[in-house]
Amino acid sequence: MFDQLSSSVLNSLSINLTYTLPYFGEVNFERAIAAAIVFAVLTIGFWILRMVILSRARAFALRTQGDFDDVIVDAIQGVRAWVYTLVALYAALQFFTLPSLLDKIVMGVFLFTVVWQVIEIASSFVKYFVTTFLEKDEDGDGQIDPNSATTSHLVTMIARLGLWALGLLFVFSNLGIEVTSLIAGLGIGGIAVAFALQGVLGDLFASFSLYFDKPFRIGDFIVIGSDSGTVEKIGIKSTRIRTLQGEELVVSNAELTTARVQNFKKMQERRIVTKFGILYETSQDTVKEIPGVVTRIFESLDNARLDRVHFTTFGDSALVFELVYYVKSSDYTEYLSIQQSFNFDLMEKFAELNIEFAYPTQTIYSKTV
């Protein structure tokens, strides 16, 4: 492209620019003048692009409702000023025949700079689309779910690595380096690295599984086997859980995708089954009153709903009642508060009715012969 530009500029200069200089003899300034003209024209053109066109594009983008046009303007404005100068300088240098090594260096710097700037522009678009489709407000509280943000950063990082890999291959190919053998070597090396890091890669892909499947999120209270706690962070390789004792439990993501996880945060109401026993000496009429007593107690409790209460079993030392009720919350502390209030009220009612709770006892009968 620049070779054709230099040829057309030289052909347009029909004036004689050859002068005789002391010690140098005849010197033709056509190439130098053409290079200066190209450098000046490109520099002015880039200045107009930055100062005039992009400013008007920014003003137009601010008046529109969508934000994709803002991303386009931001991506173009993100191009550094010295990159435009480098492009203009490289175009001007095409009028001269440089030594082979110097020409390779100049071309390498130019290609690497352009590829780097293109990757920066492409990354801004990748970040926009990833943020739009992955970062979501799952709870409706106006804040981005931290798990979504982590996955978004991971996808953006992988995309940047892919862009850099393609960009470097493009630079090497244009510098005359054979990339076929390089790609083959990278493929073999990649297989070896994959085998060596299969545990890490397993956790990496498991993190994607945790994001898309969403068995739990940050802030959820979960139980994994004998361990339980609140999820604090879902990382690329591991998930960190704050246990009830206060320590931090680190679990690999691959383990979480294969383990049975109980998520109490998604529980809308908690079902409670509990029992209590009274003495065998309690009269039959009093025993019949107990279900009504329990029912009236739950009518006065907030966020609790009685399901059933029955006299179920003749125990070894007690008449056993079983009751089932629901707590209209997943909060464990609230459940304990309701259970405590029920226990206090039941003790008070039993005291009024002279009903005694049973405890393990044995009665020994003796007979004199």
KAPE-V648786 format. One record per residue. N is the residue number from 1. RES is the residue in one letter. PSI is psi in degrees with one decimal (999 if undefined). NEAR is the number of other ideal C-beta (glycine too) atoms within 12 Angstrom. Layout:
n;res;psi;near
N;RES;PSI;NEAR
N;RES;PSI;NEAR
This chain:
n;res;psi;near
1;M;-46.7;11
2;F;-29.8;26
3;D;-43.1;16
4;Q;-38.7;13
5;L;-44.4;26
6;S;-38.4;29
7;S;-42.1;18
8;S;-36.6;17
9;V;-41.5;29
10;L;-37.9;26
11;N;-27.3;12
12;S;-18.2;15
13;L;97.2;24
14;S;-2.7;9
15;I;158.0;13
16;N;117.2;11
17;L;30.8;18
18;T;125.1;17
19;Y;154.3;16
20;T;122.2;11
21;L;147.4;11
22;P;140.1;8
23;Y;-20.1;7
24;F;-19.1;11
25;G;-147.8;10
26;E;127.7;13
27;V;129.1;16
28;N;118.6;21
29;F;11.1;22
30;E;-47.2;25
31;R;-39.8;24
32;A;-42.8;23
33;I;-43.4;25
34;A;-41.1;31
35;A;-41.5;28
36;A;-39.2;24
37;I;-45.9;27
38;V;-42.4;34
39;F;-43.7;30
40;A;-43.3;20
41;V;-45.9;19
42;L;-39.5;28
43;T;-44.3;24
44;I;-41.3;18
45;G;-43.2;19
46;F;-36.6;28
47;W;-42.5;19
48;I;-40.4;16
49;L;-45.2;23
50;R;-43.2;25
51;M;-29.4;17
52;V;-59.8;15
53;I;-47.7;18
54;L;-31.6;25
55;S;-43.2;18
56;R;-36.9;16
57;A;-38.2;24
58;R;-44.3;22
59;A;-38.0;15
60;F;-40.1;16
61;A;-33.4;23
62;L;-23.9;16
63;R;-13.7;12
64;T;160.3;16
65;Q;-39.4;9
66;G;165.0;14
67;D;1.1;16
68;F;-37.2;18
69;D;-31.6;20
70;D;-37.7;23
71;V;-40.4;27
72;I;-46.9;22
73;V;-41.7;27
74;D;-38.6;24
75;A;-42.5;26
76;I;-38.9;28
77;Q;-19.6;24
78;G;-11.1;24
79;V;126.8;27
80;R;149.6;19
81;A;-35.5;19
82;W;-19.6;15
83;V;-41.8;27
84;Y;-41.5;29
85;T;-40.0;23
86;L;-39.8;28
87;V;-44.3;31
88;A;-39.6;30
89;L;-40.3;27
90;Y;-39.4;34
91;A;-38.3;33
92;A;-34.8;31
93;L;-15.1;30
94;Q;-13.0;31
95;F;-10.3;30
96;F;152.8;25
97;T;108.1;12
98;L;157.1;16
99;P;151.4;10
100;S;-48.2;12
101;L;-44.5;11
102;L;-38.3;14
103;D;-39.0;19
104;K;-41.7;19
105;I;-46.0;17
106;V;-45.2;25
107;M;-40.0;26
108;G;-43.9;23
109;V;-42.3;23
110;F;-48.9;29
111;L;-43.5;28
112;F;-41.3;25
113;T;-44.7;26
114;V;-44.3;25
115;V;-42.9;28
116;W;-42.9;26
117;Q;-36.3;27
118;V;-40.0;25
119;I;-38.9;29
120;E;-41.4;26
121;I;-45.9;27
122;A;-36.5;25
123;S;-35.0;30
124;S;-37.0;29
125;F;-39.8;26
126;V;-45.2;28
127;K;-38.3;27
128;Y;-49.2;26
129;F;-39.4;20
130;V;-43.3;26
131;T;-39.3;24
132;T;-41.9;19
133;F;-19.3;16
134;L;-40.6;28
135;E;109.4;26
136;K;156.1;24
137;D;94.0;16
138;E;-34.6;24
139;D;-10.6;19
140;G;21.4;9
141;D;8.1;10
142;G;2.9;9
143;Q;142.4;16
144;I;135.7;23
145;D;126.1;27
146;P;-33.3;27
147;N;-40.2;38
148;S;-39.3;29
149;A;-40.5;26
150;T;-45.2;33
151;T;-38.0;37
152;S;-45.1;29
153;H;-37.3;26
154;L;-45.2;30
155;V;-40.3;30
156;T;-41.0;27
157;M;-43.7;20
158;I;-39.7;23
159;A;-40.5;25
160;R;-40.3;24
161;L;-41.1;17
162;G;-41.9;18
163;L;-40.1;27
164;W;-37.1;22
165;A;-46.1;22
166;L;-39.3;20
167;G;-43.6;27
168;L;-38.5;25
169;L;-37.7;22
170;F;-43.2;22
171;V;-47.0;28
172;F;-39.4;25
173;S;-40.8;18
174;N;-17.4;19
175;L;2.6;25
176;G;9.1;14
177;I;134.6;19
178;E;114.0;13
179;V;-13.7;20
180;T;-49.8;13
181;S;-32.4;12
182;L;-43.0;19
183;I;-41.5;19
184;A;-43.2;13
185;G;-40.9;14
186;L;-34.8;19
187;G;-44.8;15
188;I;-42.6;14
189;G;-36.4;14
190;G;-38.0;16
191;I;-42.8;15
192;A;-42.6;13
193;V;-38.6;14
194;A;-40.0;18
195;F;-39.3;14
196;A;-31.8;12
197;L;29.8;16
198;Q;-30.8;15
199;G;-44.5;18
200;V;-43.4;21
201;L;-34.6;22
202;G;-42.6;24
203;D;-35.0;29
204;L;-49.9;29
205;F;-28.6;24
206;A;-33.0;32
207;S;-36.8;33
208;F;-39.8;26
209;S;-40.9;22
210;L;-33.8;40
211;Y;-50.0;36
212;F;-33.8;17
213;D;-32.6;19
214;K;56.2;24
215;P;-25.3;27
216;F;165.8;36
217;R;171.3;34
218;I;130.8;31
219;G;-11.2;26
220;D;145.7;33
221;F;119.3;30
222;I;160.4;36
223;V;125.8;26
224;I;102.7;29
225;G;-119.8;17
226;S;0.8;11
227;D;146.9;27
228;S;154.9;24
229;G;-174.5;32
230;T;132.2;27
231;V;124.2;40
232;E;-34.2;26
233;K;136.7;28
234;I;103.2;41
235;G;-170.6;30
236;I;-39.0;28
237;K;-32.1;27
238;S;165.7;28
239;T;135.4;42
240;R;129.7;24
241;I;132.0;35
242;R;111.2;23
243;T;170.6;22
244;L;-26.2;17
245;Q;-13.9;11
246;G;-16.4;10
247;E;163.8;13
248;E;126.4;18
249;L;123.1;28
250;V;120.4;24
251;V;133.6;34
252;S;146.9;27
253;N;-34.6;39
254;A;-37.4;25
255;E;-36.3;24
256;L;-29.5;35
257;T;-15.4;27
258;T;-14.0;18
259;A;160.7;22
260;R;119.1;15
261;V;127.1;31
262;Q;123.5;21
263;N;106.5;24
264;F;-15.4;27
265;K;-31.6;27
266;K;-1.5;20
267;M;120.2;22
268;Q;-34.7;14
269;E;151.3;21
270;R;128.8;29
271;R;125.5;20
272;I;130.7;29
273;V;122.7;18
274;T;162.1;25
275;K;155.2;22
276;F;156.6;32
277;G;149.8;29
278;I;165.7;35
279;L;150.8;24
280;Y;-24.2;21
281;E;-6.4;17
282;T;138.2;24
283;S;157.4;16
284;Q;-40.3;13
285;D;-37.8;11
286;T;-38.6;24
287;V;-38.6;27
288;K;-24.3;17
289;E;-18.9;24
290;I;-43.1;33
291;P;-38.0;21
292;G;-38.4;18
293;V;-45.5;31
294;V;-39.4;35
295;T;-43.0;25
296;R;-34.0;19
297;I;-43.7;28
298;F;-22.9;32
299;E;-23.8;16
300;S;-4.6;20
301;L;134.7;29
302;D;148.0;15
303;N;26.5;23
304;A;142.1;32
305;R;119.9;22
306;L;132.4;28
307;D;-50.8;21
308;R;157.9;21
309;V;128.6;28
310;H;149.3;21
311;F;111.0;26
312;T;-37.1;21
313;T;143.5;17
314;F;99.6;15
315;G;-179.0;21
316;D;-36.7;15
317;S;19.3;20
318;A;154.2;26
319;L;116.7;30
320;V;129.1;25
321;F;142.5;33
322;E;132.0;23
323;L;147.2;32
324;V;128.0;22
325;Y;165.8;30
326;Y;135.9;24
327;V;124.6;33
328;K;47.5;22
329;S;153.9;23
330;S;-1.2;24
331;D;125.3;19
332;Y;-37.0;21
333;T;-39.1;16
334;E;-38.3;21
335;Y;-45.4;27
336;L;-36.6;16
337;S;-41.6;19
338;I;-41.9;32
339;Q;-39.8;27
340;Q;-44.0;16
341;S;-40.6;23
342;F;-41.9;34
343;N;-42.8;21
344;F;-46.3;17
345;D;-38.4;24
346;L;-41.2;31
347;M;-39.5;20
348;E;-43.8;17
349;K;-41.0;27
350;F;-33.8;28
351;A;-37.5;14
352;E;-34.4;13
353;L;5.2;21
354;N;41.5;15
355;I;131.4;30
356;E;139.5;21
357;F;146.3;25
358;A;155.4;25
359;Y;159.7;15
360;P;118.6;12
361;T;161.6;16
362;Q;133.8;8
363;T;125.2;11
364;I;122.2;6
365;Y;131.6;6
366;S;149.6;6
367;K;127.8;5
368;T;125.7;4
369;V;999;3
